[in-house]
């Protein structure tokens, strides 16, 4: 009886250990998740940079138009 109890306890300990380790997230899973997060962050940053570049381009065009208008006014006044 003592031997069967020992075998049963050993089996229970192994089952418990196996169930605990199978539920834990592995390092590989954590690395994959981190890589996905970094990729998402880089994609979002790229989109933000594109938006900012478009805004800067629009503002430069507006400024160039204003300068051109001022030059036209000054030229008309001189003529």
SEFI-106576 format. One record per residue: chain; residue in three letters; x, y, z of N, C-alpha, C, O in turn; residue number from 0. Coordinates in steps of 0.1 Angstrom, whole numbers. Layout:
<node mol="A" type="Ala" n_X="X" n_Y="Y" n_Z="Z" ca_X="X" ca_Y="Y" ca_Z="Z" c_X="X" c_Y="Y" c_Z="Z" o_X="X" o_Y="Y" o_Z="Z" seq="NUM"/>
...
% end
This chain:
<node mol="A" type="Unk" n_X="8" n_Y="-12" n_Z="0" ca_X="0" ca_Y="0" ca_Z="0" c_X="9" c_Y="13" c_Z="0" o_X="6" o_Y="22" o_Z="-7" seq="0"/>
<node mol="A" type="Unk" n_X="20" n_Y="12" n_Z="7" ca_X="28" ca_Y="23" ca_Z="8" c_X="35" c_Y="26" c_Z="-6" o_X="36" o_Y="38" o_Z="-9" seq="1"/>
<node mol="A" type="Unk" n_X="38" n_Y="16" n_Z="-13" ca_X="44" ca_Y="18" ca_Z="-26" c_X="34" c_Y="24" c_Z="-36" o_X="38" o_Y="33" o_Z="-44" seq="2"/>
<node mol="A" type="Unk" n_X="22" n_Y="19" n_Z="-36" ca_X="12" ca_Y="25" ca_Z="-45" c_X="8" c_Y="39" c_Z="-41" o_X="6" o_Y="47" o_Z="-50" seq="3"/>
<node mol="A" type="Unk" n_X="9" n_Y="43" n_Z="-28" ca_X="7" ca_Y="57" ca_Z="-24" c_X="18" c_Y="65" c_Z="-29" o_X="16" o_Y="77" o_Z="-34" seq="4"/>
<node mol="A" type="Unk" n_X="30" n_Y="60" n_Z="-29" ca_X="42" ca_Y="68" ca_Z="-34" c_X="41" c_Y="70" c_Z="-49" o_X="44" o_Y="81" o_Z="-54" seq="5"/>
<node mol="A" type="Unk" n_X="37" n_Y="60" n_Z="-56" ca_X="35" ca_Y="61" ca_Z="-71" c_X="24" c_Y="71" c_Z="-74" o_X="26" o_Y="79" o_Z="-83" seq="6"/>
<node mol="A" type="Unk" n_X="13" n_Y="70" n_Z="-66" ca_X="2" ca_Y="79" ca_Z="-69" c_X="7" c_Y="94" c_Z="-66" o_X="4" o_Y="103" o_Z="-74" seq="7"/>
<node mol="A" type="Unk" n_X="14" n_Y="96" n_Z="-55" ca_X="19" ca_Y="109" ca_Z="-52" c_X="29" c_Y="114" c_Z="-62" o_X="28" o_Y="126" o_Z="-66" seq="8"/>
<node mol="A" type="Unk" n_X="37" n_Y="106" n_Z="-67" ca_X="47" ca_Y="109" ca_Z="-78" c_X="39" c_Y="113" c_Z="-91" o_X="42" o_Y="123" o_Z="-97" seq="9"/>
<node mol="A" type="Unk" n_X="29" n_Y="105" n_Z="-94" ca_X="21" ca_Y="108" ca_Z="-106" c_X="14" c_Y="121" c_Z="-104" o_X="13" o_Y="129" o_Z="-114" seq="10"/>
<node mol="A" type="Unk" n_X="8" n_Y="124" n_Z="-93" ca_X="1" ca_Y="137" ca_Z="-90" c_X="11" c_Y="149" c_Z="-91" o_X="8" o_Y="159" o_Z="-97" seq="11"/>
<node mol="A" type="Unk" n_X="23" n_Y="147" n_Z="-86" ca_X="33" ca_Y="158" ca_Z="-86" c_X="37" c_Y="160" c_Z="-101" o_X="38" o_Y="172" o_Z="-105" seq="12"/>
<node mol="A" type="Unk" n_X="39" n_Y="150" n_Z="-109" ca_X="42" ca_Y="151" ca_Z="-123" c_X="31" c_Y="158" c_Z="-131" o_X="33" o_Y="167" o_Z="-139" seq="13"/>
<node mol="A" type="Unk" n_X="19" n_Y="154" n_Z="-128" ca_X="7" ca_Y="160" ca_Z="-135" c_X="6" c_Y="175" c_Z="-131" o_X="3" o_Y="183" o_Z="-140" seq="14"/>
<node mol="A" type="Unk" n_X="8" n_Y="178" n_Z="-119" ca_X="7" ca_Y="192" ca_Z="-114" c_X="18" c_Y="200" c_Z="-121" o_X="15" o_Y="211" o_Z="-126" seq="15"/>
<node mol="A" type="Unk" n_X="30" n_Y="195" n_Z="-121" ca_X="41" ca_Y="202" ca_Z="-128" c_X="39" c_Y="204" c_Z="-142" o_X="41" o_Y="215" o_Z="-148" seq="16"/>
<node mol="A" type="Unk" n_X="34" n_Y="194" n_Z="-149" ca_X="31" ca_Y="194" ca_Z="-163" c_X="20" c_Y="205" c_Z="-166" o_X="21" o_Y="212" o_Z="-175" seq="17"/>
<node mol="A" type="Unk" n_X="10" n_Y="205" n_Z="-158" ca_X="-1" ca_Y="214" ca_Z="-160" c_X="3" c_Y="229" c_Z="-158" o_X="-1" o_Y="238" o_Z="-165" seq="18"/>
<node mol="A" type="Unk" n_X="12" n_Y="231" n_Z="-148" ca_X="17" ca_Y="244" ca_Z="-146" c_X="26" c_Y="249" c_Z="-157" o_X="25" o_Y="261" o_Z="-161" seq="19"/>
<node mol="A" type="Unk" n_X="35" n_Y="241" n_Z="-162" ca_X="44" ca_Y="245" ca_Z="-172" c_X="37" c_Y="246" c_Z="-186" o_X="41" o_Y="255" o_Z="-194" seq="20"/>
<node mol="A" type="Unk" n_X="27" n_Y="239" n_Z="-188" ca_X="20" ca_Y="240" ca_Z="-201" c_X="12" c_Y="252" c_Z="-202" o_X="8" o_Y="257" o_Z="-213" seq="21"/>
<node mol="A" type="Unk" n_X="8" n_Y="258" n_Z="-191" ca_X="-1" ca_Y="270" ca_Z="-191" c_X="8" c_Y="283" c_Z="-191" o_X="3" o_Y="293" o_Z="-195" seq="22"/>
<node mol="A" type="Unk" n_X="20" n_Y="282" n_Z="-188" ca_X="29" ca_Y="294" ca_Z="-188" c_X="33" c_Y="298" c_Z="-202" o_X="34" o_Y="289" o_Z="-211" seq="23"/>
<node mol="A" type="Unk" n_X="34" n_Y="310" n_Z="-204" ca_X="38" ca_Y="315" ca_Z="-217" c_X="53" c_Y="313" c_Z="-218" o_X="61" o_Y="317" o_Z="-209" seq="24"/>
<node mol="A" type="Unk" n_X="57" n_Y="308" n_Z="-229" ca_X="72" ca_Y="305" ca_Z="-231" c_X="79" c_Y="318" c_Z="-235" o_X="73" o_Y="328" o_Z="-239" seq="25"/>
<node mol="A" type="Unk" n_X="92" n_Y="317" n_Z="-234" ca_X="100" ca_Y="329" ca_Z="-238" c_X="98" c_Y="332" c_Z="-253" o_X="98" o_Y="343" o_Z="-257" seq="26"/>
<node mol="A" type="Unk" n_X="97" n_Y="321" n_Z="-261" ca_X="95" ca_Y="323" ca_Z="-275" c_X="82" c_Y="331" c_Z="-278" o_X="82" o_Y="339" o_Z="-287" seq="27"/>
<node mol="A" type="Unk" n_X="72" n_Y="327" n_Z="-271" ca_X="59" ca_Y="334" ca_Z="-272" c_X="60" c_Y="349" c_Z="-268" o_X="55" o_Y="358" o_Z="-275" seq="28"/>
<node mol="A" type="Unk" n_X="67" n_Y="351" n_Z="-258" ca_X="69" ca_Y="365" ca_Z="-253" c_X="77" c_Y="373" c_Z="-263" o_X="74" o_Y="385" o_Z="-266" seq="29"/>
<node mol="A" type="Unk" n_X="87" n_Y="367" n_Z="-269" ca_X="95" ca_Y="374" ca_Z="-279" c_X="87" c_Y="377" c_Z="-292" o_X="87" o_Y="388" o_Z="-297" seq="30"/>
<node mol="A" type="Unk" n_X="79" n_Y="367" n_Z="-296" ca_X="70" ca_Y="369" ca_Z="-308" c_X="60" c_Y="381" c_Z="-305" o_X="58" o_Y="389" o_Z="-314" seq="31"/>
<node mol="A" type="Unk" n_X="54" n_Y="381" n_Z="-293" ca_X="45" ca_Y="392" ca_Z="-289" c_X="52" c_Y="405" c_Z="-290" o_X="47" o_Y="415" o_Z="-294" seq="32"/>
<node mol="A" type="Unk" n_X="65" n_Y="405" n_Z="-284" ca_X="72" ca_Y="418" ca_Z="-284" c_X="76" c_Y="423" c_Z="-298" o_X="75" o_Y="435" o_Z="-301" seq="33"/>
<node mol="A" type="Unk" n_X="79" n_Y="413" n_Z="-307" ca_X="82" ca_Y="417" ca_Z="-320" c_X="70" c_Y="423" c_Z="-327" o_X="71" o_Y="432" o_Z="-335" seq="34"/>
<node mol="A" type="Unk" n_X="59" n_Y="416" n_Z="-325" ca_X="46" ca_Y="422" ca_Z="-331" c_X="43" c_Y="436" c_Z="-326" o_X="39" o_Y="444" o_Z="-334" seq="35"/>
<node mol="A" type="Unk" n_X="45" n_Y="438" n_Z="-313" ca_X="43" ca_Y="451" ca_Z="-307" c_X="52" c_Y="461" c_Z="-313" o_X="48" o_Y="473" o_Z="-316" seq="36"/>
<node mol="A" type="Unk" n_X="65" n_Y="458" n_Z="-315" ca_X="74" ca_Y="467" ca_Z="-320" c_X="70" c_Y="470" c_Z="-335" o_X="71" o_Y="482" o_Z="-339" seq="37"/>
<node mol="A" type="Unk" n_X="67" n_Y="460" n_Z="-342" ca_X="62" ca_Y="462" ca_Z="-356" c_X="50" c_Y="471" c_Z="-357" o_X="50" o_Y="480" o_Z="-366" seq="38"/>
<node mol="A" type="Unk" n_X="41" n_Y="469" n_Z="-349" ca_X="29" ca_Y="478" ca_Z="-349" c_X="33" c_Y="492" c_Z="-345" o_X="28" o_Y="501" o_Z="-351" seq="39"/>
<node mol="A" type="Unk" n_X="42" n_Y="493" n_Z="-336" ca_X="46" ca_Y="507" ca_Z="-332" c_X="54" c_Y="514" c_Z="-343" o_X="52" o_Y="526" o_Z="-345" seq="40"/>
<node mol="A" type="Unk" n_X="62" n_Y="506" n_Z="-350" ca_X="69" ca_Y="512" ca_Z="-361" c_X="60" c_Y="516" c_Z="-373" o_X="62" o_Y="526" o_Z="-379" seq="41"/>
<node mol="A" type="Unk" n_X="50" n_Y="508" n_Z="-375" ca_X="41" ca_Y="511" ca_Z="-386" c_X="33" c_Y="524" c_Z="-382" o_X="31" o_Y="532" o_Z="-391" seq="42"/>
<node mol="A" type="Unk" n_X="29" n_Y="525" n_Z="-370" ca_X="22" ca_Y="537" ca_Z="-365" c_X="31" c_Y="549" c_Z="-366" o_X="26" o_Y="560" o_Z="-370" seq="43"/>
<node mol="A" type="Unk" n_X="43" n_Y="547" n_Z="-362" ca_X="53" ca_Y="559" ca_Z="-363" c_X="55" c_Y="563" c_Z="-377" o_X="56" o_Y="575" o_Z="-380" seq="44"/>
<node mol="A" type="Unk" n_X="56" n_Y="553" n_Z="-386" ca_X="57" ca_Y="556" ca_Z="-400" c_X="46" c_Y="564" c_Z="-406" o_X="47" o_Y="574" o_Z="-413" seq="45"/>
<node mol="A" type="Unk" n_X="34" n_Y="560" n_Z="-402" ca_X="22" ca_Y="568" ca_Z="-406" c_X="22" c_Y="582" c_Z="-401" o_X="18" o_Y="591" o_Z="-408" seq="46"/>
<node mol="A" type="Unk" n_X="26" n_Y="583" n_Z="-388" ca_X="26" ca_Y="597" ca_Z="-382" c_X="37" c_Y="605" c_Z="-389" o_X="34" o_Y="617" o_Z="-391" seq="47"/>
<node mol="A" type="Unk" n_X="48" n_Y="599" n_Z="-393" ca_X="58" ca_Y="607" ca_Z="-400" c_X="53" c_Y="611" c_Z="-414" o_X="55" o_Y="623" o_Z="-418" seq="48"/>
<node mol="A" type="Unk" n_X="46" n_Y="602" n_Z="-421" ca_X="40" ca_Y="606" ca_Z="-434" c_X="30" c_Y="618" c_Z="-432" o_X="30" o_Y="627" o_Z="-440" seq="49"/>
<node mol="A" type="Unk" n_X="22" n_Y="617" n_Z="-422" ca_X="12" ca_Y="627" ca_Z="-420" c_X="19" c_Y="641" c_Z="-417" o_X="15" o_Y="651" o_Z="-422" seq="50"/>
<node mol="A" type="Unk" n_X="29" n_Y="640" n_Z="-409" ca_X="37" ca_Y="652" ca_Z="-405" c_X="44" c_Y="658" c_Z="-418" o_X="44" o_Y="670" o_Z="-419" seq="51"/>
<node mol="A" type="Unk" n_X="49" n_Y="650" n_Z="-426" ca_X="56" ca_Y="654" ca_Z="-438" c_X="46" c_Y="661" c_Z="-448" o_X="49" o_Y="671" o_Z="-454" seq="52"/>
<node mol="A" type="Unk" n_X="34" n_Y="655" n_Z="-449" ca_X="23" ca_Y="661" ca_Z="-457" c_X="19" c_Y="675" c_Z="-451" o_X="17" o_Y="684" o_Z="-459" seq="53"/>
<node mol="A" type="Unk" n_X="18" n_Y="676" n_Z="-438" ca_X="15" ca_Y="689" ca_Z="-432" c_X="25" c_Y="699" c_Z="-435" o_X="22" o_Y="711" o_Z="-438" seq="54"/>
<node mol="A" type="Unk" n_X="38" n_Y="695" n_Z="-433" ca_X="49" ca_Y="705" ca_Z="-436" c_X="49" c_Y="709" c_Z="-451" o_X="50" o_Y="721" o_Z="-454" seq="55"/>
<node mol="A" type="Unk" n_X="46" n_Y="699" n_Z="-460" ca_X="46" ca_Y="703" ca_Z="-474" c_X="34" c_Y="713" c_Z="-477" o_X="36" o_Y="722" o_Z="-484" seq="56"/>
<node mol="A" type="Unk" n_X="23" n_Y="710" n_Z="-471" ca_X="11" ca_Y="719" ca_Z="-473" c_X="15" c_Y="733" c_Z="-467" o_X="12" o_Y="743" o_Z="-474" seq="57"/>
<node mol="A" type="Unk" n_X="21" n_Y="734" n_Z="-456" ca_X="24" ca_Y="747" ca_Z="-450" c_X="35" c_Y="754" c_Z="-459" o_X="34" o_Y="766" o_Z="-460" seq="58"/>
<node mol="A" type="Unk" n_X="44" n_Y="747" n_Z="-464" ca_X="54" ca_Y="753" ca_Z="-473" c_X="48" c_Y="758" c_Z="-486" o_X="51" o_Y="769" o_Z="-490" seq="59"/>
<node mol="A" type="Unk" n_X="38" n_Y="751" n_Z="-491" ca_X="31" ca_Y="756" ca_Z="-503" c_X="24" c_Y="769" c_Z="-500" o_X="24" o_Y="778" o_Z="-507" seq="60"/>
<node mol="A" type="Unk" n_X="17" n_Y="769" n_Z="-488" ca_X="9" ca_Y="781" ca_Z="-484" c_X="19" c_Y="793" c_Z="-483" o_X="16" o_Y="804" o_Z="-487" seq="61"/>
<node mol="A" type="Unk" n_X="30" n_Y="790" n_Z="-476" ca_X="40" ca_Y="801" ca_Z="-474" c_X="45" c_Y="806" c_Z="-488" o_X="47" o_Y="818" o_Z="-490" seq="62"/>
<node mol="A" type="Unk" n_X="48" n_Y="797" n_Z="-497" ca_X="53" ca_Y="801" ca_Z="-510" c_X="43" c_Y="809" c_Z="-517" o_X="46" o_Y="819" o_Z="-524" seq="63"/>
<node mol="A" type="Unk" n_X="30" n_Y="805" n_Z="-516" ca_X="19" ca_Y="813" ca_Z="-523" c_X="18" c_Y="827" c_Z="-517" o_X="16" o_Y="837" o_Z="-524" seq="64"/>
<node mol="A" type="Unk" n_X="20" n_Y="828" n_Z="-504" ca_X="19" ca_Y="841" ca_Z="-497" c_X="31" c_Y="850" c_Z="-502" o_X="29" o_Y="862" o_Z="-505" seq="65"/>
<node mol="A" type="Unk" n_X="43" n_Y="844" n_Z="-503" ca_X="55" ca_Y="852" ca_Z="-507" c_X="52" c_Y="856" c_Z="-522" o_X="55" o_Y="868" o_Z="-525" seq="66"/>
<node mol="A" type="Unk" n_X="47" n_Y="847" n_Z="-530" ca_X="45" ca_Y="851" ca_Z="-544" c_X="35" c_Y="862" c_Z="-545" o_X="36" o_Y="871" o_Z="-553" seq="67"/>
<node mol="A" type="Unk" n_X="24" n_Y="862" n_Z="-537" ca_X="14" ca_Y="872" ca_Z="-537" c_X="20" c_Y="886" c_Z="-533" o_X="18" o_Y="896" o_Z="-538" seq="68"/>
<node mol="A" type="Unk" n_X="29" n_Y="885" n_Z="-522" ca_X="36" ca_Y="898" ca_Z="-518" c_X="45" c_Y="903" c_Z="-529" o_X="46" o_Y="915" o_Z="-531" seq="69"/>
<node mol="A" type="Unk" n_X="52" n_Y="894" n_Z="-535" ca_X="61" ca_Y="899" ca_Z="-546" c_X="53" c_Y="905" c_Z="-557" o_X="56" o_Y="915" o_Z="-563" seq="70"/>
<node mol="A" type="Unk" n_X="41" n_Y="899" n_Z="-561" ca_X="32" ca_Y="904" ca_Z="-571" c_X="27" c_Y="918" c_Z="-567" o_X="27" o_Y="927" o_Z="-575" seq="71"/>
<node mol="A" type="Unk" n_X="24" n_Y="920" n_Z="-555" ca_X="19" ca_Y="933" ca_Z="-550" c_X="30" c_Y="943" c_Z="-551" o_X="27" o_Y="955" o_Z="-555" seq="72"/>
<node mol="A" type="Unk" n_X="42" n_Y="939" n_Z="-546" ca_X="53" ca_Y="949" ca_Z="-547" c_X="57" c_Y="952" c_Z="-561" o_X="60" o_Y="964" o_Z="-564" seq="73"/>
<node mol="A" type="Unk" n_X="56" n_Y="943" n_Z="-570" ca_X="59" ca_Y="946" ca_Z="-584" c_X="49" c_Y="955" c_Z="-590" o_X="52" o_Y="964" o_Z="-598" seq="74"/>
<node mol="A" type="Unk" n_X="36" n_Y="953" n_Z="-587" ca_X="25" ca_Y="961" ca_Z="-592" c_X="27" c_Y="976" c_Z="-587" o_X="24" o_Y="985" o_Z="-594" seq="75"/>
<node mol="A" type="Unk" n_X="31" n_Y="977" n_Z="-575" ca_X="33" ca_Y="990" ca_Z="-569" c_X="44" c_Y="998" c_Z="-575" o_X="43" o_Y="1010" o_Z="-578" seq="76"/>
<node mol="A" type="Unk" n_X="55" n_Y="991" n_Z="-579" ca_X="67" ca_Y="997" ca_Z="-585" c_X="63" c_Y="1001" c_Z="-600" o_X="68" o_Y="1011" o_Z="-604" seq="77"/>
<node mol="A" type="Unk" n_X="55" n_Y="993" n_Z="-606" ca_X="52" ca_Y="995" ca_Z="-620" c_X="44" c_Y="1007" c_Z="-623" o_X="40" o_Y="1010" o_Z="-634" seq="78"/>
% end
